[in-house]
Amino acid sequence: MYFSKITALTLLAPSALVSATPVFKNHGTLAGWDGVNHEHKGTVTQVDNVSYNSGTSIKVVQTYDPSYSGRYHSEVYKKDVYKVGDEGFYGFTFRLHSTWDTSGKQSYNIAQFISNLADNPDNTCGDDWIPSTMIWVEGNELAIRSKGGNMCDSVLKKFTIGTIKPGTWHRVVLQAKWASDNSGYLKVWLDGKQALDKSGLITTYRDTQKKYGFQFRTGLYANSWHDQHRLDGNQGTRQLWIDEVAIGSKFEDVDPGMQQ
């Protein structure tokens, strides 16, 4: 499932499309994933009353609890989507509930790449599960970060991708080169338009053995509720839908705009 090189075709504009087969494709179902993670009052369900195109989608919900000190994940995940040095494409669609409150500034993660690096010899700080790139909703904006290098003193950069609207399906395609030095890059297309093209980035953590595979997780992780130990505003239940998730070696492998 690793992509060590990207052909010249993948560097062309998204309009230069040819037939391709993704290494993973999910049409909004709970089948085919390596696992489901829902914590505390969170839920992850397959529904047929809301979808991007396939007739089904994955509905994820999280509910704030002031007496709870744990994390708020409601996600599906696919294992081993990259190791350091790989390149690849990742796509999905998401829809925030039509009543989603965009007035606050707390963040709600909708996709992340994460690995258990507890026994990585390059990890001297004792952490276990460490995320690299994350994509999240903050207010009415979609944002992304790159993070990596030294696990105990990592380099973090944040970028705004674009504006989003509750009740509307949005399409996301990410292209990444996973590097623990500044040879990495991130490219993002939002709703068919390129929204980010950043090179010279550190995009993952040092792994001299090139041994540790990262998961791709998508759904809802209300990280601010845990990190800030509070709920801003009055919307203590957040829900969204995920559909058309794909992983591949070319843009057309994963573009939700190309129905496969």
PATOR-45957 format. One line per field, with one value per residue: x, y, z of N, C-alpha, C in turn; residue number from 1; residue in three letters. Coordinates in Angstrom, 2 decimals. Atoms other than C-alpha are relative to their C-alpha. Layout:
<sekols>
n.px	X|...
n.py	Y|...
n.pz	Z|...
ca.px	X|...
ca.py	Y|...
ca.pz	Z|...
c.px	X|...
c.py	Y|...
c.pz	Z|...
seq	NUM|...
type	ALA|...
</sekols>
This chain:
<sekols>
n.px	0.82|-0.90|-0.26|-1.33|-0.20|1.19|-0.30|0.16|1.42|0.58|-0.38|0.79|1.23|1.01|0.81|-0.66|0.39|0.07|0.54|-0.92|0.62|-0.57|-0.36|1.09|1.15|1.16|1.16|0.83|0.46|-0.90|-0.76|-1.28|-0.93|-0.74|0.58|0.84|-0.35|0.91|-0.28|0.99|1.35|-0.09|0.53|-0.38|1.02|0.25|1.37|0.40|0.85|-0.87|-1.21|-0.53|0.45|0.07|1.21|-0.31|-1.11|-0.37|0.38|-0.79|0.58|-0.63|0.75|-0.84|0.37|-0.90|-0.56|-0.87|-1.31|-0.67|0.05|1.31|-0.12|1.00|-0.73|-0.39|-1.41|-0.69|-1.38|-1.17|0.19|-1.31|-1.20|-0.87|-0.55|1.05|0.84|1.30|1.19|1.05|1.19|1.25|0.98|0.60|1.14|0.38|1.44|0.47|0.06|-1.35|-0.30|-1.32|-0.35|-1.11|-1.34|-0.54|-0.26|0.61|-0.79|0.79|-0.90|-1.34|-0.93|-0.49|-0.66|-0.54|-1.45|-0.55|-1.25|-0.90|-1.26|-0.17|0.91|-0.61|0.82|0.95|1.36|0.35|0.70|-0.38|0.49|-0.81|0.94|1.39|0.89|1.05|0.93|-0.11|0.94|0.48|-1.18|-0.66|-1.43|-0.86|-1.33|-1.09|-0.73|-0.92|-1.39|-0.29|1.27|0.00|-0.12|0.45|0.26|1.43|0.46|1.44|0.43|1.44|0.32|1.10|1.24|0.94|1.39|0.78|1.08|-0.49|-1.09|-1.27|-0.93|-1.39|-1.07|-1.31|-1.19|-1.07|-1.27|-0.20|-1.44|-0.36|-0.80|0.79|0.25|1.40|0.95|1.43|0.85|1.39|1.06|1.29|1.10|-0.52|-0.94|-1.17|0.04|-1.30|-1.14|-1.12|-1.14|-1.00|0.62|-0.18|1.38|0.16|-1.01|-1.23|0.10|-1.16|0.25|1.12|0.73|1.27|1.08|0.99|1.41|0.84|1.26|0.93|1.20|0.05|-0.75|0.20|-1.25|-0.02|0.70|-0.97|-1.22|0.30|0.78|1.23|0.83|0.35|1.32|1.05|0.24|-0.73|0.03|-0.46|0.15|-0.33|0.03|-1.17|0.33|-0.95|-1.38|-0.87|-1.45|-0.56|-1.29|0.27|1.12|1.27|0.33|0.64|0.84|1.41|0.74|0.03|0.73|-0.57
n.py	-1.21|-1.15|-0.55|-0.57|-0.98|-0.47|-0.17|-1.37|-0.32|-0.50|-1.39|-0.82|-0.55|1.04|0.23|0.99|1.21|1.25|1.08|0.46|0.82|-0.33|1.14|0.11|-0.82|0.29|-0.79|-0.37|1.16|0.44|1.16|-0.22|-0.73|0.83|-0.15|-1.13|-0.50|-1.00|-0.11|-0.55|-0.01|-0.12|1.08|0.12|0.86|-0.08|-0.46|-0.05|-1.16|-1.10|0.48|-0.86|0.53|1.46|0.50|0.18|-0.78|0.29|-1.10|-0.01|-0.92|-0.08|-0.79|-0.52|0.38|-0.74|0.87|0.96|-0.60|0.71|-0.57|0.04|0.53|0.81|0.10|1.25|-0.14|0.95|0.11|0.09|-0.72|-0.51|-0.03|-1.11|0.13|0.30|-1.05|0.55|-0.85|0.38|-0.81|0.30|-1.07|-0.15|-0.92|-0.38|-0.14|-1.32|-0.91|-0.11|-1.36|-0.43|-1.28|0.15|0.23|1.30|0.80|1.33|0.71|0.90|0.99|-0.06|1.10|0.23|1.28|0.30|-0.08|0.17|0.75|-0.51|-0.43|-1.44|-0.64|-0.02|-0.81|0.83|-0.03|1.20|-0.36|-1.36|-0.36|-0.90|-0.93|0.00|-0.93|-0.30|-1.12|-1.03|-1.00|0.39|0.25|1.29|-0.23|1.18|-0.23|0.95|0.13|1.13|-0.17|0.54|0.18|-0.76|-1.42|0.07|-1.23|-0.08|-1.12|0.05|-0.70|-0.05|0.56|-0.73|-0.18|1.10|-0.36|1.10|0.50|0.15|0.95|-0.54|1.00|-0.27|0.88|-0.33|0.65|-0.21|0.72|0.16|-0.15|-0.48|-1.22|-1.00|0.39|0.38|-1.01|0.24|-0.67|0.26|-0.51|-0.09|-0.13|0.02|-1.08|0.13|-0.96|-0.03|0.60|-0.38|0.91|-0.32|0.26|1.23|0.48|1.15|0.10|0.72|1.46|0.45|1.37|-0.03|1.18|-0.27|-0.41|-0.92|0.18|-1.12|-0.01|-1.05|-0.02|-1.17|0.00|-1.32|-0.09|-1.16|0.32|0.66|-0.78|-1.23|0.37|-0.80|-0.16|-1.38|-0.06|0.84|1.19|1.09|1.17|-0.31|1.15|-0.19|1.20|0.27|0.87|0.06|-0.06|0.77|-0.14|0.45|-0.55|-1.06|-0.88|0.57|1.13|-0.36|-1.18|0.34|-0.53|1.07|1.12|1.27
n.pz	0.00|-0.02|1.31|-0.12|1.05|0.70|1.40|0.50|0.16|-1.23|-0.19|0.90|-0.56|-0.19|1.19|0.84|-0.68|0.74|-0.82|-1.04|-1.03|-1.31|-0.83|-0.98|0.35|-0.85|0.39|-1.13|-0.77|-1.07|0.48|0.64|-0.86|-0.95|-1.33|-0.35|-1.32|-0.54|-1.42|-0.91|0.55|1.45|0.83|1.41|0.60|1.44|0.22|1.41|0.24|0.40|0.66|1.06|1.29|0.02|-0.65|-1.41|-0.53|-1.38|-0.88|-1.23|-0.99|-1.30|-0.96|-1.09|-1.36|-0.88|-1.02|0.69|0.26|1.09|1.35|0.67|1.36|0.70|1.26|0.64|0.36|0.86|-0.46|0.88|1.26|0.44|-0.83|0.36|1.34|0.97|0.57|0.29|0.10|-0.95|0.29|-0.71|-0.07|-1.32|-0.11|-1.35|-0.20|0.43|-1.14|-0.59|-0.44|0.48|-0.63|-0.92|0.54|-0.36|1.20|0.10|0.98|0.84|0.62|-0.55|0.19|-1.36|-0.18|-1.32|0.15|-1.34|0.00|1.04|-0.63|0.15|-0.94|-1.33|-0.90|-0.70|0.54|0.76|1.24|0.38|1.34|0.83|0.63|-0.45|0.68|-0.97|0.16|-1.04|0.47|1.33|0.83|-0.03|-0.17|0.03|-0.55|0.18|-1.26|0.02|-0.38|-1.32|-0.70|-1.26|0.32|1.39|0.76|0.29|0.81|0.24|1.20|0.25|1.31|0.62|-0.75|0.12|-0.32|-0.56|0.83|1.37|0.18|0.46|0.48|-0.37|0.50|-0.54|0.54|-0.97|-0.07|-1.43|-0.24|-1.33|0.20|0.73|1.39|0.14|0.49|-0.10|0.98|-0.35|0.85|-0.69|0.95|1.36|0.25|-0.85|-1.09|-0.68|0.68|-0.84|0.02|-1.01|-1.30|-0.77|-0.03|-0.88|-1.05|0.30|-0.10|0.77|0.45|0.95|-0.48|-0.64|0.89|-0.54|0.32|0.42|-0.74|0.37|-0.82|-0.87|-1.25|-0.62|-0.76|-0.90|-1.24|-0.88|-0.20|-0.71|-1.20|-0.08|1.18|0.34|0.60|-0.56|0.81|-0.61|0.88|1.36|0.89|1.41|0.83|0.82|1.13|1.13|-0.48|0.88|-0.10|1.26|0.44|0.97|-0.35|0.44|-0.87|-1.26|0.16|-0.15|1.14|1.01|-0.59|0.44
ca.px	0.00|3.05|3.91|7.63|7.34|4.75|4.65|4.78|1.03|0.28|2.03|-0.34|-3.44|-6.44|-8.14|-5.56|-7.34|-7.00|-8.41|-6.90|-7.59|-7.19|-5.56|-8.45|-11.94|-14.92|-18.38|-19.60|-19.85|-18.37|-17.07|-13.44|-11.93|-9.31|-11.24|-13.68|-12.82|-15.56|-14.95|-17.28|-20.65|-19.41|-21.00|-20.00|-22.82|-23.59|-26.68|-28.66|-30.58|-27.59|-24.84|-22.60|-23.45|-23.28|-26.53|-24.75|-22.39|-20.65|-22.27|-20.06|-21.26|-19.57|-21.15|-19.42|-19.43|-18.02|-17.39|-15.30|-11.54|-10.75|-10.59|-13.47|-12.77|-15.45|-13.45|-12.86|-9.30|-7.13|-3.73|-0.34|-1.16|2.38|5.89|8.58|9.78|6.48|4.23|0.53|-2.95|-5.87|-9.44|-12.77|-15.97|-17.53|-20.72|-21.23|-24.73|-26.82|-27.05|-23.29|-22.30|-19.42|-19.27|-16.62|-12.89|-12.53|-11.17|-12.83|-10.52|-12.00|-8.93|-5.53|-2.49|-1.26|1.01|2.04|5.71|6.30|9.08|10.61|14.33|14.12|11.44|13.13|10.26|8.00|4.93|2.99|0.30|1.56|-0.29|1.54|-0.78|-4.25|-7.20|-9.76|-12.72|-12.31|-15.20|-16.18|-12.67|-10.90|-7.26|-4.35|-1.03|2.31|4.26|7.31|11.04|12.25|9.33|10.36|10.91|8.81|8.31|4.69|3.18|-0.51|-2.31|-5.86|-7.41|-10.67|-14.18|-16.76|-20.54|-22.63|-25.17|-23.02|-20.83|-17.18|-14.56|-10.97|-7.93|-4.53|-1.22|1.76|5.40|6.12|9.55|11.20|13.38|12.38|12.04|8.35|5.31|1.55|-0.93|-4.65|-7.64|-10.93|-14.07|-12.00|-9.79|-6.22|-6.13|-2.58|0.78|3.57|6.99|10.07|8.03|8.74|5.64|6.35|8.59|12.11|12.23|15.68|14.40|11.52|9.48|6.49|3.28|0.79|-2.97|-5.39|-8.33|-11.41|-14.53|-14.77|-12.24|-13.37|-9.80|-10.39|-12.84|-10.03|-7.07|-8.78|-10.86|-13.99|-16.81|-17.07|-20.64|-23.76|-23.47|-22.41|-23.31|-21.48|-22.25|-21.00|-20.97|-18.05|-18.28|-16.15|-12.85|-9.95|-6.19|-4.11|-0.99|-2.68|-5.09|-7.75|-7.50|-9.00|-10.89|-14.48|-15.57|-14.80|-17.44|-15.98
ca.py	0.00|2.25|4.51|5.16|7.20|9.28|9.17|12.32|12.05|12.74|16.08|17.26|19.33|17.33|17.74|15.42|12.27|8.68|5.38|4.21|1.78|2.91|0.63|1.37|2.63|2.92|4.08|5.21|1.83|0.25|-2.68|-2.86|-0.75|-2.12|-0.80|1.62|3.81|5.52|6.77|7.58|8.70|8.83|6.75|5.57|4.20|3.44|5.29|5.36|8.62|10.90|10.29|12.06|9.75|6.09|5.83|5.27|7.21|6.94|9.11|10.11|11.80|13.05|14.48|16.67|15.51|17.92|15.02|13.11|13.72|11.35|11.91|12.26|10.06|8.74|7.47|4.67|3.81|2.05|0.75|1.16|3.81|5.19|4.90|7.57|8.17|7.25|9.40|9.02|10.48|10.42|11.56|11.79|13.78|15.19|17.00|18.89|18.79|21.69|23.14|22.92|26.03|27.82|30.78|29.33|28.76|25.30|22.73|19.49|17.08|15.19|13.32|12.39|10.19|8.54|5.74|4.04|5.01|3.92|1.46|3.50|3.89|7.48|8.21|9.24|11.21|8.31|9.16|6.34|7.34|10.40|12.08|13.74|15.50|16.44|18.14|19.97|22.33|25.59|28.02|27.99|27.18|23.96|23.76|21.34|20.95|19.34|17.95|15.76|15.43|14.88|13.42|15.28|18.62|18.39|21.04|22.14|24.30|25.14|26.20|27.32|25.36|27.23|28.07|25.37|25.40|23.22|21.04|20.90|18.06|19.05|17.08|16.84|15.39|15.36|14.58|14.07|13.19|11.81|13.05|13.55|16.30|19.34|17.37|16.71|18.44|18.73|19.54|19.87|20.24|21.41|20.93|20.36|23.46|23.42|25.13|24.33|23.61|23.68|22.10|22.11|20.64|18.10|15.92|12.92|11.68|10.34|6.59|5.42|1.85|2.89|0.40|2.21|2.43|5.24|4.83|7.05|7.94|9.89|10.87|13.23|13.86|16.74|17.40|20.85|19.43|17.28|19.61|22.75|20.91|22.84|23.35|26.74|27.71|25.62|22.90|19.93|17.38|17.49|15.27|14.90|12.39|10.82|9.24|8.21|7.59|6.44|5.92|5.64|6.57|9.04|11.94|10.13|7.15|9.15|12.15|11.91|13.92|10.88|8.31|4.80
ca.pz	0.00|-0.17|-3.09|-3.42|-6.61|-8.40|-12.16|-14.26|-14.80|-11.13|-11.38|-14.08|-13.42|-12.15|-15.54|-17.12|-16.00|-17.14|-15.94|-12.65|-9.84|-6.21|-3.67|-1.27|-2.01|0.32|-0.73|2.67|4.39|7.51|5.45|4.39|7.16|9.53|12.50|14.07|17.06|19.04|22.56|25.48|24.03|20.44|17.67|14.20|12.03|8.40|7.15|3.91|4.32|3.63|1.06|-1.44|-4.32|-3.32|-1.37|1.96|4.18|7.53|10.19|13.12|16.31|19.46|22.60|25.16|28.79|31.42|33.81|31.24|30.87|28.00|24.26|21.80|18.75|16.40|13.42|10.95|10.01|7.47|8.57|6.92|4.32|4.34|5.74|5.75|2.18|0.51|-1.67|-2.20|-2.76|-0.30|-0.96|0.83|1.06|4.21|5.16|8.40|9.86|8.57|12.09|12.74|14.74|12.97|15.36|17.68|17.21|18.70|16.25|15.14|13.39|10.41|9.08|10.42|9.87|13.07|14.24|17.47|17.70|21.30|20.43|17.62|18.51|17.25|19.86|23.11|24.63|25.62|23.53|21.89|19.34|17.47|14.56|11.68|9.21|10.46|8.71|10.82|10.87|12.78|12.55|8.88|7.65|6.78|7.88|7.61|9.36|8.58|11.53|11.94|12.32|15.87|17.84|21.00|19.26|16.11|13.42|13.00|10.26|9.76|6.58|5.79|2.92|2.37|3.50|4.16|4.58|6.91|5.12|1.96|0.72|0.32|-1.62|-0.36|-2.16|-0.48|-2.17|0.14|0.17|3.61|4.63|8.01|6.52|4.48|1.23|1.87|0.40|0.79|-1.98|-1.33|-3.64|-2.10|-4.20|-7.32|-6.98|-5.75|-2.36|-1.19|-2.77|-0.20|-0.61|1.59|4.45|7.16|6.92|9.16|11.95|11.89|11.29|10.25|9.95|7.65|9.64|11.07|9.06|9.61|9.73|7.84|10.07|9.08|10.97|13.93|16.67|18.89|19.96|21.48|24.00|25.37|24.88|26.22|28.84|27.92|25.46|23.79|22.89|23.41|20.76|22.83|20.15|16.82|13.84|10.29|7.44|5.53|2.07|-0.95|0.86|-1.30|-1.24|-4.40|-6.34|-8.73|-8.41|-10.37|-8.02|-5.19|-6.61|-5.29|-8.33|-10.51|-9.66|-9.81
c.px	0.86|0.34|1.33|0.27|-1.34|0.38|-0.23|-1.46|-0.58|0.35|-0.75|-1.21|-1.04|-0.85|0.61|-0.20|0.00|-0.57|1.04|-0.79|0.62|0.37|-1.02|-1.11|-1.16|-1.13|-0.94|-0.59|1.00|0.80|1.34|1.01|0.74|-0.55|-0.85|0.35|-1.02|0.10|-1.15|-1.39|-0.01|-0.58|0.54|-0.98|-0.04|-1.46|-0.29|-0.92|0.79|1.20|0.45|-0.50|-0.36|-1.28|0.20|1.11|0.26|-0.32|0.78|-0.53|0.88|-0.78|0.90|-0.55|0.96|0.64|1.01|1.31|0.75|-0.15|-1.34|0.16|-1.27|0.49|0.01|1.46|0.47|1.48|1.00|-0.21|1.26|1.06|0.86|0.65|-1.02|-0.67|-1.35|-1.09|-1.08|-1.20|-1.19|-0.96|-0.53|-1.12|-0.28|-1.52|-0.43|-0.07|1.35|0.31|1.42|0.49|1.22|1.32|0.62|0.12|-0.62|0.69|-0.87|0.86|1.37|0.78|0.74|0.62|0.43|1.52|0.71|1.35|0.93|1.29|0.24|-0.89|0.58|-0.84|-1.15|-1.42|-0.29|-0.67|0.26|-0.53|0.99|-0.95|-1.41|-0.78|-1.18|-0.85|0.19|-0.84|-0.61|1.16|0.50|1.50|0.74|1.32|0.97|0.77|0.91|1.40|0.28|-1.30|-0.10|0.12|-0.40|-0.23|-1.45|-0.30|-1.48|-0.36|-1.53|-0.27|-1.11|-1.21|-0.95|-1.38|-0.73|-1.15|0.38|1.11|1.22|0.94|1.43|0.91|1.32|1.07|1.15|1.24|0.38|1.49|0.25|1.03|-0.82|-0.16|-1.45|-0.86|-1.42|-0.69|-1.44|-0.91|-1.30|-1.07|0.50|0.99|1.19|0.03|1.33|1.03|1.25|1.08|1.01|-0.50|0.53|-1.40|-0.21|1.22|1.18|-0.19|1.11|-0.17|-1.05|-0.94|-1.44|-1.02|-0.99|-1.39|-0.56|-1.33|-0.86|-1.28|-0.05|0.82|-0.10|1.17|0.03|-0.70|0.96|1.17|-0.25|-0.86|-1.26|-0.75|-0.28|-1.36|-0.94|-0.23|0.86|-0.07|0.36|-0.13|0.34|-0.02|1.25|-0.41|1.17|1.45|0.87|1.46|0.59|1.31|-0.16|-1.21|-1.33|-0.36|-0.97|-0.97|-1.47|-0.86|-0.08|-0.68|0.52|-0.88
c.py	1.27|0.42|0.72|1.06|0.41|0.25|1.44|0.40|0.63|1.45|0.93|0.56|-1.09|-0.28|-1.05|-1.38|-1.20|-1.05|-0.48|-0.81|0.33|-1.26|-0.19|0.95|-0.40|0.95|0.23|-1.16|-0.31|-1.23|0.44|0.78|-0.98|0.15|1.24|0.41|1.04|-0.02|0.68|-0.04|0.09|-1.21|0.10|-0.98|0.19|0.38|0.05|1.17|1.25|-0.61|1.01|-0.46|-1.48|-0.57|-0.32|0.95|-0.44|1.23|-0.11|1.10|-0.01|0.97|0.41|-0.41|0.69|-0.86|-1.00|0.69|-0.67|0.70|-0.29|-0.44|-0.72|-0.14|-1.43|0.15|-1.15|0.00|0.13|0.67|0.71|-0.30|1.17|-0.27|-0.26|1.26|-0.61|1.05|-0.58|0.91|-0.42|1.17|0.07|1.04|0.26|0.07|1.42|1.01|0.16|1.47|0.37|1.27|-0.10|-0.26|-1.30|-0.86|-1.39|-0.75|-0.97|-1.03|0.14|-1.25|-0.19|-1.38|-0.16|-0.11|-0.24|-0.70|0.39|0.48|1.50|0.79|-0.10|0.75|-0.77|0.05|-1.30|0.38|1.47|0.29|0.90|1.04|-0.19|1.04|0.25|1.20|0.95|1.19|-0.47|-0.26|-1.43|0.27|-1.32|0.36|-1.04|-0.05|-1.21|0.38|-0.72|-0.09|0.82|1.51|0.18|1.39|-0.03|1.23|-0.20|0.83|-0.03|-0.48|0.78|0.06|-1.17|0.45|-1.21|-0.38|-0.24|-1.04|0.72|-1.15|0.43|-1.04|0.53|-0.80|0.31|-0.78|-0.02|-0.03|0.54|1.13|0.94|-0.30|-0.39|1.09|-0.44|0.79|-0.39|0.62|-0.03|0.28|0.19|1.10|-0.13|1.13|0.12|-0.70|0.47|-1.08|0.45|-0.24|-1.29|-0.54|-1.24|-0.12|-0.88|-1.50|-0.59|-1.42|-0.07|-1.18|0.31|0.55|0.89|-0.38|1.27|-0.14|1.16|-0.16|1.30|-0.26|1.41|0.29|1.18|-0.27|-0.64|0.93|1.26|-0.23|0.84|-0.09|1.48|0.00|-1.01|-1.29|-1.16|-1.32|0.44|-1.25|0.39|-1.34|-0.07|-0.95|0.01|0.21|-0.89|0.32|-0.56|0.67|1.11|0.81|-0.66|-1.28|0.39|1.17|-0.39|0.51|-0.97|-1.20|-1.31|-1.15
c.pz	0.00|-1.42|0.05|-1.04|-0.57|-1.45|-0.43|-0.12|1.25|0.25|-0.94|0.72|0.12|-1.23|-0.92|0.60|-0.94|0.93|1.00|1.01|1.34|0.76|1.12|-0.43|0.88|-0.36|1.18|0.77|1.11|-0.39|-0.58|0.82|0.91|1.41|0.12|1.43|0.43|1.52|0.74|-0.64|-1.53|-0.72|-1.41|-0.64|-1.51|-0.20|-1.49|-0.30|-0.38|-0.71|-1.04|-1.36|0.06|0.58|1.46|0.40|1.43|0.84|1.31|0.92|1.25|0.89|1.16|1.36|0.96|1.09|-0.56|-0.36|-1.15|-1.33|-0.66|-1.46|-0.42|-1.43|-0.53|-0.43|-0.88|0.39|-1.14|-1.35|-0.45|1.05|-0.45|-1.36|-1.08|-0.52|-0.33|-0.06|0.91|-0.24|0.84|-0.16|1.43|-0.06|1.47|0.10|-0.32|1.14|0.70|0.31|-0.41|0.71|0.91|-0.70|0.50|-1.26|0.13|-1.13|-0.80|-0.73|0.63|-0.38|1.32|0.10|1.45|-0.11|1.33|0.00|-1.15|0.67|-0.12|0.96|1.41|1.02|0.62|-0.51|-0.76|-1.32|-0.32|-1.40|-0.73|-0.60|0.56|-0.81|0.92|-0.43|1.18|-0.45|-1.31|-0.96|0.17|0.04|-0.02|0.65|-0.55|1.31|-0.09|0.39|1.30|0.80|1.27|-0.23|-1.46|-0.59|-0.46|-0.84|-0.31|-1.23|-0.08|-1.42|-0.69|0.91|-0.26|0.48|0.58|-0.93|-1.44|-0.05|-0.55|-0.36|0.33|-0.66|0.54|-0.73|0.95|-0.35|1.47|0.31|1.41|-0.06|-0.87|-1.49|-0.24|-0.61|0.30|-1.10|0.31|-1.04|0.81|-1.04|-1.43|-0.34|0.94|1.02|0.72|-0.85|0.73|-0.05|1.05|1.41|0.62|0.26|0.86|0.90|-0.41|0.26|-0.85|-0.52|-1.11|0.26|0.36|-0.98|0.72|-0.45|-0.62|0.72|-0.49|0.80|0.79|1.25|0.56|0.93|0.97|1.32|1.00|0.33|0.83|1.25|0.15|-1.32|-0.19|-0.70|0.63|-0.77|0.50|-0.74|-1.41|-0.85|-1.44|-0.69|-0.86|-1.13|-0.99|0.45|-0.89|0.25|-1.29|-0.32|-1.04|0.46|-0.34|0.75|1.10|-0.11|0.14|-1.15|-1.16|0.61|-0.57|0.46
seq	1|2|3|4|5|6|7|8|9|10|11|12|13|14|15|16|17|18|19|20|21|22|23|24|25|26|27|28|29|30|31|32|33|34|35|36|37|38|39|40|41|42|43|44|45|46|47|48|49|50|51|52|53|54|55|56|57|58|59|60|61|62|63|64|65|66|67|68|69|70|71|72|73|74|75|76|77|78|79|80|81|82|83|84|85|86|87|88|89|90|91|92|93|94|95|96|97|98|99|100|101|102|103|104|105|106|107|108|109|110|111|112|113|114|115|116|117|118|119|120|121|122|123|124|125|126|127|128|129|130|131|132|133|134|135|136|137|138|139|140|141|142|143|144|145|146|147|148|149|150|151|152|153|154|155|156|157|158|159|160|161|162|163|164|165|166|167|168|169|170|171|172|173|174|175|176|177|178|179|180|181|182|183|184|185|186|187|188|189|190|191|192|193|194|195|196|197|198|199|200|201|202|203|204|205|206|207|208|209|210|211|212|213|214|215|216|217|218|219|220|221|222|223|224|225|226|227|228|229|230|231|232|233|234|235|236|237|238|239|240|241|242|243|244|245|246|247|248|249|250|251|252|253|254|255|256|257|258|259|260
type	MET|TYR|PHE|SER|LYS|ILE|THR|ALA|LEU|THR|LEU|LEU|ALA|PRO|SER|ALA|LEU|VAL|SER|ALA|THR|PRO|VAL|PHE|LYS|ASN|HIS|GLY|THR|LEU|ALA|GLY|TRP|ASP|GLY|VAL|ASN|HIS|GLU|HIS|LYS|GLY|THR|VAL|THR|GLN|VAL|ASP|ASN|VAL|SER|TYR|ASN|SER|GLY|THR|SER|ILE|LYS|VAL|VAL|GLN|THR|TYR|ASP|PRO|SER|TYR|SER|GLY|ARG|TYR|HIS|SER|GLU|VAL|TYR|LYS|LYS|ASP|VAL|TYR|LYS|VAL|GLY|ASP|GLU|GLY|PHE|TYR|GLY|PHE|THR|PHE|ARG|LEU|HIS|SER|THR|TRP|ASP|THR|SER|GLY|LYS|GLN|SER|TYR|ASN|ILE|ALA|GLN|PHE|ILE|SER|ASN|LEU|ALA|ASP|ASN|PRO|ASP|ASN|THR|CYS|GLY|ASP|ASP|TRP|ILE|PRO|SER|THR|MET|ILE|TRP|VAL|GLU|GLY|ASN|GLU|LEU|ALA|ILE|ARG|SER|LYS|GLY|GLY|ASN|MET|CYS|ASP|SER|VAL|LEU|LYS|LYS|PHE|THR|ILE|GLY|THR|ILE|LYS|PRO|GLY|THR|TRP|HIS|ARG|VAL|VAL|LEU|GLN|ALA|LYS|TRP|ALA|SER|ASP|ASN|SER|GLY|TYR|LEU|LYS|VAL|TRP|LEU|ASP|GLY|LYS|GLN|ALA|LEU|ASP|LYS|SER|GLY|LEU|ILE|THR|THR|TYR|ARG|ASP|THR|GLN|LYS|LYS|TYR|GLY|PHE|GLN|PHE|ARG|THR|GLY|LEU|TYR|ALA|ASN|SER|TRP|HIS|ASP|GLN|HIS|ARG|LEU|ASP|GLY|ASN|GLN|GLY|THR|ARG|GLN|LEU|TRP|ILE|ASP|GLU|VAL|ALA|ILE|GLY|SER|LYS|PHE|GLU|ASP|VAL|ASP|PRO|GLY|MET|GLN|GLN
</sekols>
